[in-house]
Each structure stands twice: as C-alpha cells, then as structure tokens.
Amino acid sequence: MATTLQSSMLPLWKKSLLLNNLFVMIAALLSGFSRSAKSFEMIVLGRVFAGINSGVSMNIQPMYLGESSPKKLRGAVAMTSACFTAFGLVMGQVIGLREILGSEEMWPLLLASNAVPGVLQLIVLPWLPESPRFLLIDQGDKESCICALQRLRGNSDLTGEMEEMLAEQAATKGKRAKKLWELFREPSLRWQLITIIVLSSAMQLCGNDSMYFYASYVFQEAGISSEKIQYVVIGTGCCELLTSVTCSLFIERVGRKALVLGGYSLMSVWAIVFMVALSQQDRISWIPYLSMACIFAYILSFGIGPAGVTGILPTELFDQMSRPAAYMICGSLIWLMLSLIGLLFPFILEGLGHFCFVPFFTVCVCSAVYVGFFLPETKGKSLMEITEEFNQRNLKAPARRSWNGPAEIKITKL
C-alpha cells in the first residue's frame, strides 16, 4: 500500500517498471535462502519487497498500457494486466501443489518463483517504447512521441491520434502533475474521484476473496476428499482467468458500464443463493453442490466485469496531469480494503454465521446502483471527450458569488 503512494511520483513508466524488478529479485533471493539461513525474518522481509513490487506494478502497468494503446483497443489492451494477474493466480495454485513445489522441502523455491516473471520483464521491457502520450504531454517531445507511435502502430495512419494528443497537450499546457490532495480540491474532478473511490473500494469489499475462504469447506461438504480439494481449488482460479480473458474480448463490444453493472448484479443474486444454501447445508443432500456452483458463479461474475474494468477506469476518467495521483488513490484503496477484509472477515463469520455474506451483498447492490446511475460509458471515446462529459456534471452547478462586504447605500435628501 505504501508503494502506491510513491508510484505516482515515478517519472517514467517503462523505466519505473524496469527498476521495480529489483524488488522482486531481492524478495526471491531472501525467500529462497531463508531456510538454509534458518531465518524467519528473511521470509518477512522478502514478502515486504514482493509487496512493494506488486504495489508499483499494479499502478504503473495499467497506465502504461492504457496510454500506449489506440482508442478502439484501449480497454482490451489495458485488460491484459488483469488477465495476467489471474494467470499468475492459477500458476501459483498449480506450482503450489504438493507434487510440485508445495512440499515441506520445496517451499523456499515456491516463494522464490516470483523471480521468473521479473526476469522475463527485464528481458522484454527494454525493447518496448515509452508511452507516446507521456512523451508528448509530459515531456513535450513530439519527435520521440511519433517514433514511439510508429513502433507501436506500424504503418497505420497516425494523424487522428496525434491530433487528439495535441489537443490534450494544449488543454494541459502550463499545468503540472497534480498531487493527491489537489485532486480532492479540484471541482472539475469531483465525480471522477467519487467513481474510483466507490468502485475501487467495492472491488475488495464485494467478498470475492472471502469466497475463496469458503471454497475448501464447501468442497469438503460436497464429498470431495481432502487430498483432491487442492485440485478443485485450481478450478476457481481458472474461472477467474477465463472470465478475465472473456472480458478483454467483449469490453470493446459490450462496453465498460454494462460489464461492471452486470457483474455486480449477478454477484448480488449469487450471494443470496449462497447464503440460503449454507443455511440448509446439513438438511438437504444436494445443497453442497448448489453451494459449490455458487462459488464458481460468484467468481465468474466478478471476473467478467469488476475485476478487470475497475483497474482501467483511472486511465479513462482522468487526464494526463491527474492520472498518476488517481492511480495512487485507486491502488491505496484496493490494498487498504483487502487488508480490512482480511482482518474483519473472521469476526463477521463468527457474528453472522451462514449469513456472513449480507455485508458483501449490500456492497454489490450499492455498487450496481451507482454504476447504473452515475458511471458514463467510455467505450470508443477519446480521453478529451470523456473529460468533457464529466465536466458537464461537475460544473453544472452555478458558481457562488463571492461576498465583498456590505453594499454601499446612497441616501438622497428630499
């Protein structure tokens, strides 16, 4: 979470991602040699460095991808970050099997395996160009921007895209990147800020991670042996991966709003069915299978919309000067709410029992209502068009007149 506060200050997206791999390398070394050194502190420190790497990556990658992609593919390209996050989850579940690296002898290698994507990124990233939008708007380097666009687009016509970026450059001329507190004081960003606060918080408060907590219990009640549960749990990760890929294929056809609205609406339905199934778990023989189906349906609904779309919204809702600070808020809230759920869910489970998903159901319903009424569709629109649409909502209230003291009263003698 602390790294999200720093990621908004990093000046170059590609170079920041390259430097960020140092943290994952340090984490892998500490975790890999912790057993031979007989040091529990090395494991803790390694997880800290791994957290730093995750915090920076989850903020900068969507920005870099969103700024480097064309308008018609912006959502699909930015969604690849969510797809590979889900892919990493599945790979972690697979190599964590007892037959691979999940044994008592091999767990140091399991913790050190996060070095593999770091090495791949160090090999591939130097060959990729910097974000064209960043080069033009932030650095004012038009020639480098054109070169980067040509490398990314090939022989495509760049006229329309350059005109859009030049218009945004003119609109932000003389401005500097906003700090966190400046976003809260800027009236023209009010609804964009409210939107990412609501949806970033809801992404963790919706209870998707808590569903993973229930998975082993439900699978065991369904008659699956303890030895086989680890294989079935991989299916939950595959569900999230499948829906993330599906979301990336349909996001430019269906639109962002429809996917998020549909995702939270379906999650509300599955939460109710899941709570009813849990309350009848010991009374009806086939209910455990219904509970198991609800787990997969809940994860599928989460992956089809909220999991992927939420991460790309700051790219589309904020201009170049506000985007880094917006991602700082978004990332901080995601990690904060994840920590909050991890701390509070055991108490919620103890207090509400089988109805522990009532708070998550409430979050899903409220999120669906907010998206339905307040989130505009951004599919196929330029960043300037989206900004103008929000300006109509942010600035529609008449400006208040400032009070300059009592008016001067003239008295005329009759």
C-alpha positions in Angstrom: 0.0 0.0 0.0 2.9 2.4 0.8 4.3 1.8 -2.7 1.1 3.1 -4.3 1.8 6.4 -2.6 5.2 6.5 -4.2 4.2 5.2 -7.7 2.5 8.5 -8.6 5.8 10.3 -8.2 7.7 8.0 -10.6 8.6 10.0 -13.8 9.0 7.3 -16.5 6.6 4.4 -16.8 8.9 2.0 -18.6 12.0 2.7 -16.6 9.9 2.6 -13.4 8.8 -0.9 -14.3 12.3 -2.0 -15.1 13.6 -0.6 -11.8 10.7 -2.2 -9.9 12.0 -5.7 -10.8 14.9 -5.1 -8.4 12.4 -5.5 -5.6 11.1 -8.9 -6.8 14.7 -10.1 -7.3 15.6 -9.2 -3.7 12.4 -10.8 -2.5 13.2 -14.0 -4.4 16.7 -14.2 -3.0 15.6 -13.6 0.6 12.8 -16.1 0.4 14.9 -18.7 -1.5 17.8 -18.7 1.0 15.7 -18.2 4.2 15.6 -21.9 5.0 19.3 -22.5 4.6 19.9 -19.4 6.8 17.2 -20.6 9.3 15.9 -17.0 9.3 12.2 -16.3 9.6 13.0 -12.6 9.3 14.2 -13.2 5.8 10.8 -14.5 4.8 9.0 -11.5 6.3 11.4 -9.1 4.6 11.1 -10.9 1.3 7.3 -10.6 1.4 7.7 -6.8 2.1 9.8 -6.4 -1.0 7.4 -8.6 -3.0 4.6 -6.3 -1.8 6.5 -3.2 -3.0 6.9 -4.8 -6.4 3.1 -5.6 -6.6 2.1 -2.2 -5.4 4.1 -0.4 -8.0 3.3 -2.8 -10.9 -0.5 -2.7 -10.3 -0.5 1.1 -10.7 2.0 1.7 -13.5 1.2 -1.2 -15.8 -2.4 -0.2 -16.5 -1.3 3.4 -17.0 1.4 2.4 -19.5 -0.8 0.0 -21.4 -3.8 2.4 -21.5 -1.6 5.4 -22.7 0.1 3.3 -25.3 -3.0 1.7 -26.9 -5.3 3.1 -29.6 -8.7 4.4 -28.7 -10.6 1.5 -30.2 -8.5 -1.1 -28.3 -7.7 0.8 -25.1 -9.9 -1.3 -22.9 -8.9 -4.6 -24.3 -5.1 -3.8 -24.1 -5.4 -2.5 -20.5 -7.4 -5.6 -19.6 -4.3 -7.8 -20.3 -3.0 -6.6 -16.9 -6.0 -8.2 -15.2 -5.7 -11.3 -17.4 -2.1 -11.9 -16.4 -2.9 -11.3 -12.7 -5.4 -14.1 -12.9 -2.9 -16.2 -14.8 -0.4 -15.6 -12.1 -3.0 -16.7 -9.5 -3.6 -20.0 -11.4 0.2 -20.6 -11.8 0.7 -20.1 -8.1 -2.0 -22.6 -7.4 -0.5 -25.1 -9.8 3.1 -24.9 -8.7 1.9 -24.9 -5.1 0.6 -28.4 -5.4 2.2 -30.9 -3.1 3.5 -32.9 -6.1 5.4 -29.8 -7.4 6.7 -27.1 -5.0 4.1 -27.4 -2.2 6.1 -29.9 -0.2 8.0 -29.2 3.0 11.3 -29.5 1.2 10.4 -27.3 -1.8 8.6 -24.3 -0.3 11.6 -22.0 -0.5 11.6 -22.4 -4.2 7.9 -21.8 -4.3 8.4 -18.4 -2.6 11.3 -17.6 -4.9 9.4 -18.5 -8.1 8.2 -14.9 -8.4 11.6 -14.1 -9.9 10.6 -15.8 -13.2 8.2 -13.0 -14.4 10.7 -10.4 -13.1 13.5 -11.9 -15.3 11.1 -12.1 -18.3 10.2 -8.4 -17.9 13.9 -7.4 -17.6 14.5 -9.1 -20.9 11.4 -7.8 -22.8 10.8 -4.3 -21.5 14.0 -2.6 -22.9 12.7 -3.4 -26.4 9.4 -1.6 -25.8 8.9 2.1 -26.4 7.9 4.6 -23.7 4.3 5.8 -23.6 3.6 8.1 -26.5 1.2 10.2 -24.6 3.7 10.6 -21.8 6.4 11.6 -24.2 4.3 14.3 -25.8 2.2 15.8 -23.0 4.6 15.4 -20.0 7.9 15.8 -21.7 6.9 17.9 -24.8 9.0 15.6 -27.1 6.9 15.4 -30.3 9.6 13.5 -32.3 10.0 10.8 -29.7 6.2 10.5 -29.5 5.9 10.0 -33.2 8.7 7.4 -33.2 7.0 5.5 -30.3 3.7 5.6 -32.2 5.3 4.3 -35.4 6.9 1.4 -33.4 3.5 0.6 -31.8 1.2 1.1 -34.8 3.4 0.1 -37.7 2.2 1.7 -41.0 -1.2 2.9 -39.7 -2.3 6.5 -40.1 -1.3 8.4 -37.0 -3.0 11.8 -37.9 -6.1 11.4 -35.9 -4.3 10.0 -32.8 -1.7 12.8 -32.9 -4.5 15.4 -33.2 -6.2 14.1 -30.1 -2.9 14.1 -28.1 -2.0 17.6 -29.3 -5.4 18.8 -28.2 -4.9 17.3 -24.8 -1.4 18.8 -24.7 -2.9 22.2 -25.4 -5.5 21.8 -22.7 -2.9 20.9 -20.1 -0.3 23.4 -21.3 1.4 25.2 -18.3 0.0 22.7 -15.8 1.9 20.2 -13.7 1.0 16.8 -12.4 -1.4 17.1 -9.5 -0.7 15.9 -6.1 -3.1 13.7 -4.1 -4.6 16.5 -2.0 -5.0 18.7 -5.1 -7.4 16.1 -6.6 -9.7 16.4 -3.7 -9.8 20.2 -4.0 -10.4 20.2 -7.8 -14.2 20.7 -8.6 -13.7 19.5 -12.2 -12.6 16.1 -10.9 -15.3 15.6 -8.3 -17.3 12.8 -9.9 -14.3 11.1 -11.4 -12.8 10.9 -7.9 -16.1 9.7 -6.3 -16.3 7.0 -9.0 -12.9 5.5 -8.5 -13.3 5.6 -4.7 -16.6 3.8 -4.8 -15.5 1.1 -7.4 -12.0 0.6 -6.0 -13.4 0.0 -2.5 -16.2 -2.2 -3.8 -13.7 -4.4 -5.7 -12.4 -5.7 -2.4 -15.5 -5.2 -0.2 -17.7 -7.4 -2.6 -16.4 -10.6 -0.9 -14.7 -12.3 -3.8 -11.6 -13.2 -1.7 -13.9 -14.4 1.1 -15.5 -16.8 -1.4 -12.1 -18.4 -1.7 -12.0 -18.8 2.1 -15.3 -20.9 1.9 -14.2 -22.9 -1.1 -12.4 -25.7 0.8 -15.2 -26.1 3.3 -17.9 -26.3 0.6 -15.9 -28.7 -1.5 -15.4 -31.0 1.5 -19.1 -30.9 2.3 -19.8 -31.9 -1.3 -17.9 -35.1 -0.7 -14.6 -34.2 -2.2 -11.7 -35.8 -0.3 -9.1 -33.6 1.4 -6.4 -34.8 -1.0 -8.4 -33.8 -4.0 -9.6 -30.4 -2.8 -6.3 -28.7 -3.9 -7.0 -29.7 -7.5 -10.6 -28.4 -7.4 -9.4 -25.1 -5.9 -7.4 -24.6 -9.1 -10.7 -24.6 -10.9 -11.7 -21.4 -9.0 -8.6 -19.7 -10.3 -9.2 -21.0 -13.8 -12.7 -19.4 -13.6 -11.3 -16.0 -12.9 -8.7 -16.4 -15.7 -11.4 -17.5 -18.1 -13.7 -14.6 -17.3 -10.8 -12.1 -17.5 -9.9 -13.2 -21.0 -13.6 -13.2 -21.9 -13.9 -9.6 -20.5 -11.0 -8.5 -22.6 -12.6 -9.9 -25.8 -16.0 -8.2 -25.1 -15.1 -5.0 -23.4 -14.9 -3.0 -26.7 -18.2 -4.5 -27.9 -20.3 -4.5 -24.8 -18.7 -1.5 -23.0 -17.3 -0.9 -19.6 -20.6 0.1 -17.9 -22.5 -3.0 -18.9 -19.8 -5.4 -17.8 -19.4 -3.8 -14.3 -23.2 -3.4 -13.8 -23.9 -7.0 -14.9 -21.1 -8.3 -12.8 -22.2 -6.7 -9.5 -25.9 -7.5 -10.3 -25.1 -11.2 -10.8 -22.9 -11.3 -7.7 -25.9 -9.9 -5.7 -28.0 -12.8 -6.9 -25.4 -15.5 -6.2 -24.7 -14.0 -2.7 -28.4 -14.6 -1.7 -28.4 -18.1 -3.2 -25.1 -18.9 -1.4 -26.4 -17.8 2.0 -29.6 -19.8 1.6 -27.6 -22.8 0.5 -25.2 -22.5 3.5 -28.1 -22.3 5.9 -29.5 -25.6 4.5 -26.2 -27.3 4.1 -26.8 -30.1 6.6 -30.5 -30.7 5.8 -30.7 -31.4 2.1 -28.2 -33.8 0.4 -27.8 -31.9 -2.9 -27.3 -28.4 -1.3 -23.5 -28.7 -1.1 -23.4 -29.0 -4.9 -25.5 -25.8 -5.1 -23.1 -24.0 -2.8 -20.2 -25.2 -4.9 -21.9 -23.9 -8.1 -22.5 -20.5 -6.3 -18.8 -20.2 -5.6 -17.9 -20.7 -9.2 -20.7 -18.4 -10.4 -19.7 -15.7 -8.0 -16.0 -15.8 -9.1 -17.1 -15.8 -12.8 -19.4 -12.8 -12.3 -16.6 -10.9 -10.5 -14.1 -11.7 -13.3 -16.4 -10.7 -16.1 -16.6 -7.1 -15.0 -15.4 -5.6 -11.7 -12.1 -7.4 -11.6 -10.9 -6.1 -15.0 -12.7 -2.9 -15.7 -12.1 -1.2 -12.4 -8.4 -1.2 -12.9 -8.6 0.7 -16.3 -11.1 3.4 -15.2 -8.5 5.8 -13.8 -6.8 5.8 -17.3 -10.0 6.8 -19.0 -11.6 9.1 -16.4 -8.6 11.3 -15.7 -6.3 13.5 -17.9 -2.6 13.2 -18.1 -1.9 15.6 -15.2 -4.3 13.9 -12.8 -3.9 10.2 -13.7 -0.9 9.3 -11.6 -2.5 10.7 -8.4 -5.8 8.9 -9.3 -4.0 5.6 -9.6 -2.4 6.3 -6.2 -5.8 6.6 -4.7 -7.2 3.6 -6.5 -4.3 1.4 -5.6 -4.2 2.5 -2.0 -7.9 1.8 -1.5 -7.7 -1.6 -3.1 -4.9 -2.7 -0.7 -6.4 -1.0 2.3 -9.8 -2.7 1.8 -8.1 -6.0 1.1 -6.4 -5.7 4.5 -9.6 -4.6 6.1 -11.5 -7.6 4.8 -8.7 -10.0 5.9 -8.9 -8.6 9.5 -12.6 -8.3 9.8 -14.0 -11.3 8.0 -13.3 -13.8 10.8 -15.3 -11.6 13.1 -18.1 -11.2 10.5 -18.1 -15.0 10.1 -18.3 -15.6 13.8 -21.1 -13.0 14.3 -23.3 -13.7 11.3 -22.5 -17.4 10.6 -24.1 -18.6 7.4 -25.4 -15.1 6.7 -21.9 -13.6 6.7 -22.3 -12.5 3.0 -25.0 -10.0 3.9 -22.4 -7.1 4.0 -21.0 -8.2 0.7 -24.5 -8.5 -0.8 -25.1 -4.9 0.3 -21.9 -3.7 -1.3 -22.7 -5.4 -4.6 -26.2 -3.9 -4.7 -25.0 -0.4 -3.9 -22.2 -0.7 -6.5 -24.6 -1.8 -9.2 -26.9 1.1 -8.4 -24.1 3.6 -8.5 -22.7 2.2 -11.8 -26.2 2.3 -13.3 -26.9 5.9 -12.5 -23.5 7.6 -12.4 -20.9 5.8 -14.5 -20.9 7.0 -18.1 -19.9 4.7 -20.9 -16.3 5.3 -22.1 -16.2 2.8 -24.9 -14.8 4.3 -28.2 -14.4 7.8 -26.7 -11.3 9.9 -26.6 -9.9 10.9 -23.3 -10.9 14.5 -24.0 -14.5 13.5 -24.8 -14.7 11.6 -21.5 -13.3 14.6 -19.7 -15.8 16.9 -21.3 -18.7 14.6 -20.4 -17.7 14.7 -16.8 -17.2 18.5 -16.9 -20.9 18.9 -17.7 -21.7 17.1 -14.5 -19.0 18.6 -12.3 -19.5 22.2 -13.3 -23.3 22.3 -13.9 -23.9 23.9 -10.5 -23.9 27.7 -10.7 -20.8 29.3 -9.2 -21.4 31.0 -5.9 -20.8 34.7 -5.9 -18.1 35.8 -3.5 -19.1 38.3 -0.8 -17.3 41.6 -1.0 -18.7 43.2 2.1 -21.9 45.3 2.6 -23.1 47.2 -0.5 -22.7 50.9 -0.5 -26.0 52.7 0.2 -26.6 56.2 -1.1 -29.1 58.5 0.7 -30.7 61.3 -1.2 -32.2 64.2 0.6 -35.7 65.3 -0.5 
